């Protein structure tokens, strides 16, 4: 397999964990030292990186920021139950094959035709995984295999060849190898355990919910127009929500959405009235919203509930 050109050659800012933190910060992504280190090692060693964590903690966003930092394409495969090779890797262009057969018949060459005449690379429809292996510009793309835990175990097993050698086998053609192996990022919300065989092929990192101070920093980085008082109120309320028994606790994405929604309403602070009106931005289950109505709303703002009487 041909060695991949070092995508960092044109991006010297990605030559260390500290520099990765700086490059990510420029794009509004606040990465701690341990996360930046594992990203650096994935680039340095040419290994896939498996990111696990709750939904909304920034796993998918990391792949987007990495692609932007490397100045390369992001190719995304969204996983789901029932995902198969035809959707993820390739399928044959049957209409074009039928047209080719008709042309062979018109030329009187059908009797001498072989399978190679209609099962060649030009008849392949490339899906995300094959697109990532056959980069046209010679620059290694970032391949995001998003929510691998939602795919079936059979598809997970299919990935083993790709993640080990960055190649896939098409029975009618043979093995297709990447000239510039992609920078592979896999994410999992851990709705099921990913198989050990897949994990062994990857570097691993768990992304947890950020501390309140870090999340405040994230909000200001992603929404620089947000007043600090508003950002602190929102982040504080979100962290209190994460301490409650909810059907689905909010992630960083919801913190940013909530802050953006309040800015759109012209708010400079989070009041009890605004909290009541905008709970549907941060919570997505009616049971959760209903359980917080009343005195608990003021508790979310860090205020003591009104005295009974």
Secondary structure, 3 states (H helix, E strand, C coil): CCCCCCHHHHCHHHCCHHHHHHHHHHCCCCCCHHHHHHHHHHHHHCCEEEEECCCCCCHHHHHHHHHHHHCCCEEEEECCCCCCHHHHCEEECHHHHHHHHHHHHHCCCHHHCCHHHCCCHHHEEECHHHHHHCCCCCCCCEEEEECHHHCCHHHHHHHHHHHHHCEEEECCCEEEECCCCCEEEEEECCCCCCCHHHHHCEEEEECCCCCHHHHHHHHHHHCCCCCHHHHHHHHHHHHHHHCCCCCCCCCHHHHHHHHHHHHHCCCCCCCHHHHHHHHHHHCCCHHHHHHHCCHHHHHHCCCCCCCCC
